[in-house]
Amino acid sequence: MNPQEPQLPVIPRIPNVSKITPPKLEDYRIPVSPGYALSQDRYAMSAPELGGESAILAEFDAAARSDQFSLALQKIIRCRDNVLPALLERLESDEVATSKKAAIALGYLRSPVAISALIAAAKNPYRQIHWQAAAALSWIGSAEAIRSLVQLLRHPSIQVQAASAKALGRASLPAVSPLVEALKHSDDMVKVHAAHSLGQISSPLAVTTLINALEHGSKSVRFEAAWALGQIKSPLSANSLARLLTDNDISVQSQAIQALKNIGVPAITPVAKMLTNPSSHTRSVAARTLGQIGMEEVVPMLAQVLRDDEYAYVRCDAAIALGEIGTYDAVFYLSQSLKDRDRSVRSAILRALAQVNSPEAQEILLNVKNTVVIPSYSVSNFKDFDDESDFTMIQD
């Protein structure tokens, strides 16, 4: 019998610790904006912060490009240390770039502690950071911050008023009445920002004042007022917006068309009335606008213009508008005018049918392509009986 062999002791396996698993990017998700982003886009991913508060602030100070500043700002927001004192100190810097970056960062941090310093910065247009400071107050969004912005609308400086009017677009109903007053009585630059902010808030309480602003002498004010009314989508503004379709500035015309398109069905009647205007230019603009509004109800009106208007370019615009609407009836009316007396109108009809791209439209285009138009000719023989030459004249 063999003696039992002694067993060797089992040595535990030492794990390999030389390989370090890097952190996952999703562990460092932070908001990309102070509470205004959509839920599905609320987070942006960034690299983990290294080096603590001093390194982060050094990177923040050195950031010169927008991408560098964005990364530094993300680290500032994620920093567990209290960086507010350092940012408040930088807000008072004589270097404009540094103070602007600090104002933006304080707005993103949304700390009430920064409100008083931001108010002071916003009140001083000579420091050139009043726009950023006002925006930061709106991002903080507390009652105190919004109240401060409303008070700044009465500041002696036009620049400060404009910055406050622009920032109040992120506020809600409490800002509507002050912005309406600014749109009535302020400088044109302030009116532009007040109108835009009223459009962002989209309160029906501002409709009447915005309609009045459509007649302002400044094209920028008219443009922003039209944009704001398009955001509010009040049917009460349809008639006034329709009058802007013949504005002497093309950008104002375009913005009025977009606003009428946003309003939808209530905008059809005032625009359709323009189809009977004595001015051919007005009829042309009305036809194009109805096409962009794109409602099926306007097809018979456009068909009548295509059939009866005396000016070819107006009929062309009616054809293109019918093509943009693209319903079965629109295709039918286009096909009925394929023999228009003007070549440019016939060409516009073909382009409109090609734009529709429906089976009916494609069939009509195929038929047109396969149709050979044979002009009527008369053949005359002028040869004398005693002439041996062969001379034949073909006349159209």
C-alpha positions, 0 to 999 in steps of 0.5 A: 500500500502506497503511502498517500502523497501529500497534497500541495496547498492551493495558491489563490489566483491573483487577479490582474489589476494592471488593466483599469476599466475606464469610466463610461461616458454615460456616467457623466451626463449633464444638462446642456441648457439650464432647464429649457432642453427637450426631455429626449435631448436633456443630457450631453456627454462629456469626459470626466473632470480631472485635477479638481477645482483649480484645474477646471478654473484654469481650463475655463480661463484658457478657453478661447474657442466656443468648443473649448468653452463648452467643455470647460462649462460642462466641467464647471457645472459638474464640479462638486466644489463651490466655484461660485466665489471664483466665478463672481470674482471673474465677473468683475474682471476688467477683461471683457472675455473673462467676465462674459464667460463668467456671466454665462456660467453663473446663469447655467449654475442658476444660483440665487447668490449670483443675482445681485452681481448679475443685476449690477453687471447688466446695468452697466452698458460700458462694461459690454457684458449687459447682454450676457448678464441679462441672459443669465438672469433669465436662465436663473428664472426666479421671481427676483431675477425676472422682476429685475429684468422688468425693472431694467426695461426702464433703464436709461440706456437703450442697450440695457433695455434691449438686452432685458427685452431679449432676455425676457423671452424666456419668461412667461406671463409676468413679462407680457405687460412690460414687453407690450409697453416697451413695444409701444414706447421704446426705441426701435432696437428695444421694440425689435427684441420686445416683439421677438420675446412676445412671440416666444412667450406666445400670449394672445394678450400681445396680439393687438399691440403686435398688429399695430407694430405691423405698420411701423416704419422700421422693417425690422420691427415689422418683420419681428411683429409678423414673426411673433403673430405667426407664433401666436397664430391668432386669426385676429391678425390675418387681415393685417398680415395679408396687407404685408404681402405687398410690403416694399421689403421682401423679407417682411413679405416672406415673414408675413406669408409664413405667419399666414401659413401658421394661422391656416384656414382663417388666413384664406379669406383675407388673402383670397380677396386680394385675387380680385385686386386691380393690381396684377402684382397683388393678385400674383402675390395672393396666388403664391401665398395661397399656394404656400398656405396649401389648403384644398379650399383655395383650389377653385379660386386659383383655377379661376385665376389660371383660366381668366386672368389677363396677365400671363405671369399671374396665371403662371403663379396660379399654376405653380400654386395649384402644383404646390397644393397638389390635390386631385382637383388641382391636377384636373384644373391644371390639365384643363389649361394645358392649351393656354395661349401663352407659352410661359403659362403652358410651361408653368403648368407642366412644371406644376404637374411634375411637382405634384408627382401623382399618378394622374399628373404623371399620366397627363405629362406622359400624354403631353410628351407622346402627343405630336402637334402637327401645324396646319400647312397649305401647299401652293405650286407657283410653277408656270406651265412652261417652266421646267424647274420644280418650285413648291412653296409651303405656307403656314 
